[in-house]
Amino acid sequence: FQPIIDVAANQIHHFEALSRFTSDRPTQELIQMAEQSGLVEDLDLVVLDMVIESIRQRRGTGWIHTVAANVSARTVESTMYKDAILETLGNAKKYTSQLMLELTETVAIDDFGKLDDHLGALQKAGCRICIDDVGAGTTSFETLISLPADFMKLDGGLLNRAKEQKAARDAVGAIAEMCRARRIPIIAEHIED
């Protein structure tokens, strides 16, 4: 788990569960291969089960932190897999308050209406939703405008470019303003320095 720090409070806000594979290929490349081959839904469910099990084991020691698990927009967009996630959450109700799903959008979203409904159902089941990598890849303004979210996570690459490029700073400002207007807190990647 990687800690995500609340800078203002100077404490851990939550942890992110990072997937790591025993392969010479980068993790992101393997996840993209899973998306392209139609296996990402299965991967997402395995990771979700592992995160819930980890929360269950640690909770017995008094551990109360939230853990974010990445889930592909493609997975949540699928009715079958949305139902499987809801079933998993239903079997782990006492742990959902410690679970956050980070929606990754490495492939374009086909149906925003369906995704909106599915994310709403997941929130109703007690899960918090974070839109991951805002400002990168295929994340669109439609994502920022339409989807229910408890948090937006700004892409670290965009923030790194913002140090040098005015256009990137302007993009960060526009995203921040949209989040302020929707009262959605922002999580920023790569701000260690």
Backbone as numpy.savetxt, mean C-alpha at the origin, in Angstrom:
# Nx Ny Nz CAx CAy CAz Cx Cy Cz
10.37 -6.55 8.58 9.53 -5.36 8.58 10.41 -4.12 8.58
10.00 -3.13 7.84 10.71 -1.85 7.82 9.87 -0.82 8.58
10.46 -0.15 9.57 9.67 0.84 10.32 9.41 2.09 9.47
8.20 2.61 9.61 7.81 3.88 9.00 7.62 4.85 10.16
8.38 5.94 10.14 8.46 6.84 11.28 7.53 8.04 11.10
6.82 8.39 12.16 6.08 9.63 12.22 7.08 10.67 12.71
7.55 11.52 11.79 8.62 12.46 12.09 8.17 13.47 13.16
6.93 13.94 13.07 6.46 14.94 14.04 6.42 14.37 15.45
6.00 13.12 15.59 5.90 12.51 16.91 7.19 11.79 17.31
8.11 11.64 16.36 9.38 10.95 16.59 9.17 9.54 17.15
8.26 8.80 16.48 7.99 7.42 16.89 7.55 6.60 15.69
7.54 5.30 15.86 7.11 4.42 14.77 5.62 4.59 14.54
5.25 4.85 13.29 3.84 4.94 12.92 3.29 3.56 12.59
4.04 2.83 11.77 3.70 1.45 11.43 4.93 0.78 10.82
4.78 -0.46 10.47 5.84 -1.20 9.78 5.33 -1.60 8.41
6.24 -1.68 7.45 5.89 -2.20 6.14 6.53 -3.57 5.98
5.71 -4.54 5.58 6.22 -5.89 5.31 6.84 -5.86 3.91
8.13 -6.13 3.85 8.83 -6.11 2.57 9.01 -7.54 2.07
8.63 -7.79 0.83 8.83 -9.10 0.23 10.25 -9.19 -0.29
10.91 -10.26 0.07 12.27 -10.51 -0.41 12.33 -11.96 -0.88
12.98 -12.16 -2.01 13.06 -13.49 -2.61 14.52 -13.92 -2.70
14.73 -15.22 -2.70 16.09 -15.74 -2.87 16.34 -15.93 -4.36
16.60 -14.84 -5.02 16.82 -14.83 -6.46 17.83 -13.73 -6.78
18.48 -13.87 -7.91 19.40 -12.82 -8.35 18.65 -11.63 -8.93
17.38 -11.81 -9.23 16.59 -10.75 -9.83 16.04 -9.82 -8.75
15.89 -8.54 -9.09 15.31 -7.59 -8.12 13.87 -7.96 -7.78
13.47 -7.69 -6.55 12.12 -8.01 -6.08 11.06 -7.42 -7.00
11.22 -6.15 -7.39 10.23 -5.49 -8.23 10.07 -6.22 -9.56
11.15 -6.71 -10.12 11.09 -7.45 -11.38 10.29 -8.75 -11.21
10.49 -9.44 -10.10 9.76 -10.68 -9.84 8.28 -10.42 -9.64
7.95 -9.33 -8.97 6.54 -8.98 -8.77 5.89 -8.62 -10.11
6.60 -7.88 -10.95 6.07 -7.56 -12.28 5.86 -8.82 -13.11
6.76 -9.78 -12.99 6.58 -11.05 -13.69 5.33 -11.77 -13.18
5.10 -11.71 -11.87 3.90 -12.33 -11.29 2.65 -11.64 -11.82
2.70 -10.31 -11.95 1.54 -9.59 -12.51 1.30 -9.99 -13.95
2.34 -10.05 -14.74 2.20 -10.38 -16.16 1.77 -11.82 -16.38
2.13 -12.71 -15.48 1.78 -14.12 -15.66 0.47 -14.50 -14.99
-0.17 -13.54 -14.30 -1.44 -13.82 -13.64 -1.29 -14.48 -12.27
-0.09 -14.45 -11.70 0.15 -15.07 -10.40 0.19 -14.08 -9.24
0.04 -12.80 -9.54 0.20 -11.80 -8.48 -0.88 -11.92 -7.41
-2.09 -12.32 -7.81 -3.15 -12.46 -6.82 -2.78 -13.52 -5.78
-2.25 -14.65 -6.26 -1.83 -15.71 -5.33 -0.69 -15.22 -4.43
0.27 -14.52 -5.02 1.38 -13.97 -4.24 0.86 -13.01 -3.18
-0.06 -12.13 -3.56 -0.61 -11.16 -2.61 -1.32 -11.85 -1.44
-2.06 -12.92 -1.73 -2.77 -13.63 -0.66 -1.80 -14.35 0.27
-0.73 -14.91 -0.27 0.28 -15.58 0.56 0.94 -14.55 1.48
1.31 -13.40 0.92 1.94 -12.35 1.73 0.97 -11.88 2.81
-0.29 -11.67 2.46 -1.29 -11.22 3.44 -1.42 -12.24 4.57
-1.48 -13.53 4.23 -1.55 -14.58 5.26 -0.33 -14.53 6.17
0.85 -14.33 5.58 2.08 -14.29 6.37 2.09 -13.08 7.30
1.62 -11.94 6.83 1.58 -10.74 7.66 0.60 -10.92 8.81
-0.58 -11.46 8.52 -1.57 -11.68 9.58 -1.03 -12.66 10.62
-0.37 -13.72 10.16 0.22 -14.69 11.10 1.30 -14.03 11.95
2.10 -13.17 11.35 3.13 -12.47 12.11 2.51 -11.55 13.16
1.45 -10.83 12.77 0.75 -9.97 13.74 0.20 -10.83 14.87
-0.41 -11.97 14.53 -0.99 -12.85 15.55 0.08 -13.30 16.54
1.23 -13.74 16.03 2.30 -14.21 16.91 2.85 -13.09 17.79
3.06 -11.92 17.21 3.65 -10.82 17.96 2.67 -10.19 18.94
1.39 -10.24 18.60 0.39 -9.63 19.47 0.37 -10.30 20.84
0.67 -11.58 20.86 0.73 -12.30 22.13 1.79 -11.77 23.06
2.75 -11.02 22.54 3.81 -10.43 23.36 3.50 -8.98 23.72
2.29 -8.50 23.34 1.91 -7.13 23.63 2.21 -6.16 22.50
2.70 -6.66 21.39 3.06 -5.84 20.22 1.78 -5.29 19.60
1.71 -3.97 19.40 0.46 -3.36 18.93 0.59 -2.58 17.62
1.73 -2.65 16.97 1.96 -1.86 15.77 1.14 -2.35 14.58
0.84 -1.42 13.69 0.21 -1.74 12.42 1.28 -2.22 11.45
0.90 -3.16 10.58 1.79 -3.65 9.54 1.10 -3.46 8.19
1.83 -2.85 7.26 1.32 -2.63 5.91 1.81 -3.75 5.00
0.88 -4.32 4.24 1.21 -5.35 3.26 0.87 -4.82 1.87
1.80 -4.93 0.96 1.54 -4.50 -0.42 0.56 -5.45 -1.08
-0.35 -4.88 -1.84 -1.30 -5.68 -2.62 -1.48 -4.97 -3.95
-1.45 -5.73 -5.01 -1.56 -5.17 -6.35 -2.98 -4.66 -6.61
-3.08 -3.54 -7.30 -4.39 -3.04 -7.72 -5.11 -4.11 -8.54
-4.36 -4.87 -9.31 -4.94 -5.96 -10.10 -5.64 -6.98 -9.20
-5.04 -7.27 -8.04 -5.63 -8.22 -7.09 -6.94 -7.66 -6.54
-6.89 -6.43 -6.07 -8.08 -5.83 -5.44 -9.17 -5.60 -6.47
-8.81 -5.37 -7.71 -9.78 -5.14 -8.78 -10.56 -6.42 -9.11
-9.97 -7.57 -8.84 -10.61 -8.87 -9.12 -11.63 -9.19 -8.04
-12.87 -9.43 -8.43 -13.92 -9.76 -7.46 -13.58 -11.04 -6.71
-13.07 -12.04 -7.39 -12.73 -13.31 -6.75 -11.68 -13.10 -5.67
-10.66 -12.33 -5.97 -9.60 -12.13 -4.99 -9.99 -11.14 -3.91
-10.81 -10.16 -4.25 -11.34 -9.27 -3.20 -12.12 -10.09 -2.19
-12.94 -11.05 -2.68 -13.69 -11.92 -1.79 -12.75 -12.79 -0.95
-11.66 -13.27 -1.56 -10.68 -14.09 -0.83 -10.01 -13.26 0.26
-9.67 -12.00 -0.04 -9.07 -11.12 0.96 -10.07 -10.87 2.09
-11.33 -10.61 1.74 -12.35 -10.38 2.78 -12.54 -11.63 3.64
-12.48 -12.80 3.03 -12.59 -14.04 3.80 -11.40 -14.17 4.75
-10.21 -13.88 4.26 -9.01 -13.93 5.10 -9.15 -12.95 6.27
-9.62 -11.74 5.96 -9.81 -10.74 7.02 -10.91 -11.17 8.00
-11.96 -11.80 7.47 -13.05 -12.28 8.32 -12.57 -13.34 9.31
-11.60 -14.14 8.88 -11.05 -15.17 9.75 -10.01 -14.61 10.72
-9.68 -13.35 10.56 -8.65 -12.72 11.41 -9.14 -11.37 11.92
-10.44 -11.29 12.26 -11.05 -10.00 12.63 -10.29 -9.26 13.73
-9.78 -9.98 14.70 -9.14 -9.27 15.81 -7.79 -8.69 15.44
-7.31 -8.97 14.22 -6.03 -8.44 13.78 -6.16 -7.35 12.72
-7.35 -7.16 12.18 -7.49 -6.19 11.07 -7.18 -4.77 11.49
-7.36 -4.44 12.76 -7.05 -3.07 13.21 -5.54 -2.81 13.13
-4.74 -3.87 13.04 -3.29 -3.72 12.94 -2.79 -3.95 11.52
-3.71 -3.99 10.57 -3.35 -4.28 9.19 -3.66 -3.09 8.29
-2.72 -2.79 7.42 -2.92 -1.78 6.39 -2.57 -2.42 5.05
-3.38 -2.18 4.04 -3.06 -2.66 2.71 -2.52 -1.49 1.89
-1.33 -1.68 1.32 -0.73 -0.67 0.44 -1.01 -1.07 -1.00
-1.83 -0.29 -1.64 -2.22 -0.57 -3.02 -1.11 -0.15 -3.96
-0.53 -1.12 -4.66 0.51 -0.83 -5.64 -0.13 -0.80 -7.02
0.37 0.07 -7.85 -0.25 0.28 -9.16 0.83 0.24 -10.24
1.42 -0.93 -10.42 2.46 -1.05 -11.44 1.86 -1.34 -12.81
0.60 -1.71 -12.84 -0.12 -1.85 -14.12 -1.34 -0.95 -14.04
-1.79 -0.48 -15.19 -2.91 0.46 -15.23 -4.18 -0.18 -14.67
-4.96 0.61 -13.98 -6.24 0.16 -13.44 -7.26 0.17 -14.56
-7.99 -0.93 -14.68 -8.99 -1.05 -15.74 -10.34 -0.45 -15.36
-10.75 -0.61 -14.09 -12.10 -0.22 -13.68 -12.03 0.48 -12.31
-11.97 1.82 -12.35 -11.87 2.58 -11.09 -13.11 2.41 -10.23
-14.28 2.29 -10.84 -15.51 2.12 -10.07 -15.49 0.83 -9.26
-15.07 -0.25 -9.89 -14.99 -1.54 -9.20 -13.92 -1.50 -8.12
-12.78 -0.92 -8.43 -11.70 -0.84 -7.44 -12.14 0.01 -6.24
-12.84 1.10 -6.50 -13.38 1.96 -5.44 -14.31 1.15 -4.53
-15.22 0.38 -5.13 -16.14 -0.46 -4.35 -15.38 -1.48 -3.52
-14.39 -2.14 -4.12 -13.65 -3.18 -3.43 -12.81 -2.60 -2.28
-12.17 -1.46 -2.51 -11.40 -0.83 -1.43 -12.32 -0.40 -0.29
-13.50 0.11 -0.65 -14.49 0.48 0.38 -14.90 -0.71 1.22
-15.09 -1.87 0.58 -15.44 -3.09 1.31 -14.32 -3.51 2.26
-13.07 -3.36 1.80 -11.93 -3.71 2.65 -11.83 -2.76 3.84
-12.10 -1.46 3.60 -12.10 -0.51 4.71 -13.21 -0.84 5.70
-14.37 -1.21 5.18 -15.50 -1.56 6.05 -15.16 -2.79 6.90
-14.30 -3.67 6.37 -13.87 -4.85 7.12 -12.82 -4.51 8.17
-12.41 -3.24 8.24 -11.49 -2.80 9.28 -10.08 -2.53 8.82
-9.82 -2.69 7.55 -8.47 -2.49 7.00 -8.26 -1.03 6.62
-7.09 -0.52 6.92 -6.73 0.80 6.41 -6.08 0.63 5.05
-6.27 1.63 4.19 -5.78 1.58 2.82 -4.79 2.72 2.60
-3.65 2.36 2.01 -2.63 3.34 1.63 -2.38 3.18 0.13
-2.40 4.28 -0.60 -2.05 4.24 -2.02 -0.54 4.42 -2.10
0.16 3.41 -2.65 1.62 3.38 -2.65 2.18 4.03 -3.91
3.40 4.55 -3.78 4.17 5.08 -4.91 3.45 6.17 -5.70
2.76 7.06 -4.99 2.07 8.17 -5.65 3.11 9.06 -6.30
2.91 9.31 -7.58 3.85 10.14 -8.33 4.81 9.32 -9.18
4.58 8.01 -9.26 5.47 7.15 -10.04 4.64 6.18 -10.88
5.30 5.56 -11.85 4.68 4.49 -12.62 3.35 4.89 -13.23
2.36 4.05 -12.99 1.05 4.28 -13.60 0.07 4.98 -12.66
0.52 5.40 -11.48 -0.37 6.12 -10.57 -0.84 7.40 -11.25
-2.15 7.56 -11.31 -2.72 8.68 -12.05 -3.46 9.64 -11.10
-3.81 10.79 -11.65 -4.64 11.70 -10.85 -6.00 11.08 -10.57
-6.46 10.21 -11.45 -7.72 9.50 -11.20 -7.62 8.69 -9.91
-6.46 8.09 -9.68 -6.23 7.35 -8.43 -6.37 8.29 -7.24
-5.75 9.46 -7.33 -5.78 10.42 -6.22 -7.18 10.96 -5.98
-7.93 11.11 -7.04 -9.26 11.71 -6.95 -10.32 10.69 -6.53
-10.25 9.48 -7.07 -11.37 8.54 -6.99 -11.31 7.52 -5.86
-10.12 7.08 -5.51 -10.04 5.92 -4.63 -10.06 6.31 -3.16
-10.78 5.52 -2.35 -10.78 5.78 -0.91 -9.42 5.40 -0.34
-8.88 6.24 0.49 -7.57 5.95 1.07 -7.47 6.60 2.44
-6.75 5.93 3.31 -6.46 6.48 4.63 -5.12 7.19 4.64
-4.24 6.81 3.68 -2.92 7.42 3.53 -2.53 7.40 2.07
-1.68 8.34 1.68 -1.04 8.34 0.37 0.47 8.32 0.62
1.18 7.44 -0.08 2.63 7.33 0.10 3.31 7.87 -1.15
4.03 8.99 -0.97 4.75 9.60 -2.08 5.94 8.75 -2.48
6.14 8.60 -3.77 7.23 7.82 -4.31 8.58 8.44 -3.97
9.50 7.61 -3.51 10.83 8.09 -3.15 11.60 8.65 -4.33
11.43 8.08 -5.51 12.12 8.58 -6.70 11.68 10.00 -7.03
10.38 10.26 -6.91 9.87 11.61 -7.16 10.45 12.59 -6.14
10.48 12.16 -4.88 11.01 13.05 -3.85 12.50 13.31 -4.05
13.25 12.30 -4.50 14.67 12.52 -4.79 14.85 13.50 -5.94
14.02 13.38 -6.99 14.11 14.31 -8.12 13.71 15.72 -7.69
12.82 15.83 -6.71 12.36 17.14 -6.26 13.49 17.96 -5.63
14.55 17.28 -5.17 15.69 18.00 -4.62 16.38 18.84 -5.69
16.30 18.40 -6.95 17.03 19.03 -8.05 16.14 19.68 -9.10
14.91 19.21 -9.23 14.07 19.65 -10.36 12.83 20.39 -9.88
12.64 21.58 -10.39 11.47 22.37 -10.02 10.18 21.67 -10.42
10.16 21.05 -11.59 8.94 20.36 -12.05 8.55 19.24 -11.08
9.53 18.53 -10.55 9.25 17.47 -9.58 8.73 18.08 -8.27
9.31 19.22 -7.85 8.82 19.91 -6.64 7.37 20.37 -6.85
7.08 20.87 -8.05 5.71 21.30 -8.35 4.74 20.12 -8.29
5.17 18.96 -8.81 4.33 17.76 -8.78 4.06 17.34 -7.33
5.12 17.35 -6.50 4.95 17.01 -5.09 3.97 17.98 -4.43
4.11 19.28 -4.74 3.20 20.29 -4.17 1.76 20.05 -4.59
1.55 19.70 -5.86 0.19 19.44 -6.35 -0.42 18.21 -5.67
0.37 17.17 -5.53 -0.12 15.96 -4.85 -0.42 16.27 -3.39
0.47 17.01 -2.73 0.25 17.36 -1.33 -1.02 18.18 -1.16
-1.26 19.11 -2.08 -2.47 19.93 -2.00 -3.73 19.08 -2.17
-3.69 18.13 -3.11 -4.84 17.23 -3.30 -5.09 16.41 -2.04
-4.02 15.92 -1.42 -4.16 15.13 -0.20 -4.70 15.99 0.94
-4.22 17.22 1.05 -4.75 18.14 2.07 -6.24 18.37 1.87
-6.63 18.58 0.63 -8.04 18.84 0.33 -8.91 17.64 0.69
-8.38 16.44 0.53 -9.13 15.22 0.86 -8.90 14.76 2.30
-8.06 15.51 3.05 -7.73 15.18 4.44 -7.11 13.78 4.56
-6.20 13.51 3.63 -5.49 12.23 3.63 -4.04 12.49 4.01
-3.58 11.91 5.11 -2.18 12.08 5.51 -1.22 11.50 4.45
-0.05 12.10 4.37 0.97 11.67 3.42 2.10 10.96 4.14
2.54 9.86 3.56 3.74 9.15 3.97 4.77 9.42 2.88
5.97 9.80 3.25 7.02 10.11 2.26 8.13 9.07 2.34
8.53 8.56 1.18 9.64 7.61 1.11 10.96 8.35 0.93
12.05 7.70 1.31 13.41 8.17 1.03 13.72 9.56 1.59
13.28 9.83 2.79 13.57 11.16 3.35 14.58 11.04 4.49
15.30 9.95 4.52 16.25 9.72 5.60 17.27 10.83 5.74
17.69 11.41 4.60 18.68 12.47 4.66 18.00 13.78 4.41
